[in-house]
Amino acid sequence: MVLLSGVYSAYGAPKGDENDRRALALSATDGSPLWNQAIGNRVRPVLVGEHVIGRPRAYDLRSGATVMKPGPKSPIPWYVPATGACGQMSASAGMLFYRDGYTVMRDADTGGTLMAFTGMRPGCLINVIPAGGVIVQVEASSGCTCYHAIQSTVAFVPPGAE
């Protein structure tokens, strides 16, 4: 499968067309369309397992169907708030990393917040890198006019791995 999608802007200023933004999945065998639909992505989508996560919603990679999660009374769409913050998402097998004014880590299965690191913000492009069980966030705000106390590269490691 080949998945085509875009964000039309590397920065977070809303353009008004966000709900119309589309993804197109093509067969890698013959190029035929598998699905083509608006996904309303606010940033570049990431693939996590069998999901396309386009913030604010997640979609099934094979069918394009909206991913649902358990709700209080019935299933509800998987959802991550789509604020106006620019900055692209990155992901590991189970976590999402992005900027929502500061560094946020979310559970890729549920969309629930795992951690908000308010002292630092990711850059406008991808600079939170998960690899080998470690997450490295390279400094990318030193030339920015945003207010953030920590302008440094940080590494997040699992408890006991230090």
C-alpha positions in Angstrom: 0.0 0.0 0.0 1.1 3.6 -0.7 -0.6 6.2 1.5 -0.6 9.8 0.2 -1.5 12.7 2.4 -0.3 16.2 3.2 -0.7 19.1 5.6 -0.3 22.0 3.1 1.6 24.1 5.7 4.5 23.3 8.1 3.1 25.9 10.5 0.0 25.9 12.6 -2.0 28.9 11.4 -5.4 27.5 10.5 -6.3 27.9 6.8 -10.0 27.0 7.0 -9.6 23.9 4.8 -8.6 21.5 7.6 -11.7 19.3 7.6 -11.4 18.8 3.8 -7.8 17.5 3.9 -7.7 14.0 2.4 -5.7 10.8 2.4 -5.5 8.4 -0.5 -4.5 4.8 -0.1 -3.3 3.0 -3.3 -2.5 -0.7 -3.9 1.2 -1.2 -4.2 0.5 -4.0 -6.6 -1.5 -2.2 -9.3 -2.0 1.4 -8.2 -5.7 1.0 -7.8 -7.4 3.2 -5.1 -8.1 1.3 -1.9 -9.7 4.3 -0.1 -9.8 8.1 -0.6 -11.4 10.3 2.0 -11.2 13.5 4.0 -9.4 12.8 7.3 -9.2 16.4 8.5 -5.6 16.1 9.6 -4.1 19.2 11.3 -0.5 17.9 10.9 1.2 15.2 8.8 -0.3 11.8 9.6 1.8 9.1 11.1 1.4 5.3 10.9 1.2 3.3 14.1 0.6 -0.4 13.5 -2.6 -0.6 11.5 -3.7 3.0 12.1 -3.2 6.3 10.3 -3.2 9.0 12.9 -4.0 12.4 11.5 -4.8 14.4 14.6 -7.5 14.8 15.6 -8.7 11.2 14.5 -7.2 7.8 13.7 -8.2 5.7 10.8 -7.8 2.0 9.9 -4.9 1.8 7.5 -6.6 -0.9 5.3 -10.1 0.5 5.1 -10.0 4.1 6.0 -12.7 3.5 8.7 -12.6 5.8 11.8 -10.9 4.0 14.7 -13.3 3.7 17.6 -12.4 3.2 21.3 -14.7 2.4 24.3 -16.8 5.2 25.5 -18.9 5.6 28.7 -22.0 4.3 27.0 -21.0 3.2 23.5 -17.9 3.3 21.3 -16.6 6.8 20.4 -14.0 7.9 17.8 -10.4 7.8 18.8 -9.5 11.5 19.3 -6.6 13.8 20.1 -7.3 17.5 20.4 -6.4 19.4 17.3 -5.2 22.7 18.7 -3.6 25.3 16.4 -0.1 24.4 17.5 2.3 23.7 14.7 4.8 21.0 14.9 4.6 17.5 13.4 3.9 14.2 15.2 6.3 11.3 15.5 5.5 7.9 17.0 6.8 4.7 18.4 4.9 1.4 18.4 2.7 2.6 21.3 3.2 6.3 21.8 2.7 9.6 20.0 4.9 12.7 20.4 4.0 16.2 19.3 3.8 19.8 20.3 0.7 21.3 21.9 2.5 24.4 23.1 4.9 22.1 24.8 6.0 18.4 24.5 3.1 16.0 24.8 3.3 12.2 24.8 0.1 10.2 24.2 -0.9 6.6 24.2 -1.3 5.6 20.5 -4.0 3.1 21.3 -6.3 5.3 23.4 -5.2 8.9 22.6 -4.9 9.4 26.4 -2.2 11.8 27.7 0.8 10.0 29.2 3.0 13.0 29.9 3.1 16.8 29.3 6.6 18.2 29.6 5.8 21.9 30.0 9.4 23.2 30.2 10.2 22.6 26.6 8.6 22.5 23.2 9.4 20.5 20.0 10.3 22.4 16.9 8.1 23.1 13.9 9.2 19.9 12.1 9.9 16.4 13.5 12.5 16.6 16.3 11.1 14.1 18.9 12.8 10.9 17.9 11.8 7.6 19.5 14.3 4.7 18.9 15.3 1.7 20.8 13.2 2.4 23.9 14.6 5.9 24.3 13.1 9.2 23.2 15.4 12.1 22.3 14.1 15.6 21.8 16.7 17.7 20.0 16.7 21.4 20.9 14.7 23.4 18.2 13.4 26.4 20.0 16.4 28.7 20.5 15.6 30.9 17.5 11.9 31.0 18.3 10.0 33.8 20.0 7.9 31.4 22.1 8.6 31.4 25.8 10.1 28.1 27.1 12.4 27.7 30.0 14.5 24.8 28.8 16.4 25.2 25.5 18.4 22.0 25.5 18.4 18.5 24.1 16.7 16.0 26.4 16.5 12.2 26.5 13.6 10.3 28.1 14.5 6.8 29.2 12.4 4.1 30.8 12.6 3.8 34.6 15.6 1.5 35.6 17.4 2.0 32.3 19.6 4.8 33.3 
